[in-house]
Amino acid sequence: MKILYLHTTGNLGGAERIALDVAAAVAAERPGWRLAAVLGADGPLREAYESLGVACRVVPLPEAVARLGDSGLR
């Protein structure tokens, strides 16, 4: 089984922390499953995933897309 986590950010917010908890639980229960994450920006989220053994790739989003969502309100 392969699972891919997709995030528009590289920061650690509430949703990202929940995804990390899920990834940690899946990794513990199903060690043979391949977990990966694609992040829209580099940051502490990449380091957190990698500490769980989740392969990460940063694919920067275009500026117009990166501004969308609640993180773009700041």
N, C-alpha and C positions, 0 to 999 in steps of 0.2 A: 504494500500500500504506500502511496505517496501523498503527502499533504503539503500544500503550499499556503503560507500565510502572506497576505498582501496588505501593505500599509502605505499610506501616502506620506508618512512622516518618518523621521528617525528619532523622534523624541519619545519620552515615556509619559503617556497620559493614562487615564483610566482604562480605555479600551485596549491599549497596548499591554498594560499590566495583566488584564484578563487573558489576552491572547497568549502571553508568556506563561501564565498559570496552566492554560490548556495544553500548550506545547510541552511543558514539563511533565504533566500528567500522562500525556500520550507517550512521550519518550520513556517514562518509567514503566508503563503498562505494556507497551508494544515496542520493545527495543529494536526489532527488525524493520520497523516502518521507517521510510525515508522522509525526513522533515526538512523543509526549506522555507525561506522567507525572502520576499522582494520588498525593498523599502524605497520610497520616493526620495529619501534624503539620508545622509549618513548621520549617525549620532549614537547616543547611549542605547537605543533599542537594538542596534546591530550587535553591540558588545554583549547585551543581555541574551540575545538569541544564541550567539556563538558560544557563550558560557554553558548553554544547555546542549551544545553539540548540533545546533540547527545551522545548516549552511545558509549563508546570506549573500544576497546580491543587491547593490544599490543601483537603482536606475532613476536618475534625477528626472523629475517631472518638468514639463514646460512651465514657465512662470505663471501663465494664465490658469493652468490647471492646479498648480500648487497653492494658489490663493483661494481656491474653493473650499467650502466646508467651514466648520466652526473654528478651525485653527487659522483660517484666513481673516478672522474678525479682529485679530490682535493688531 
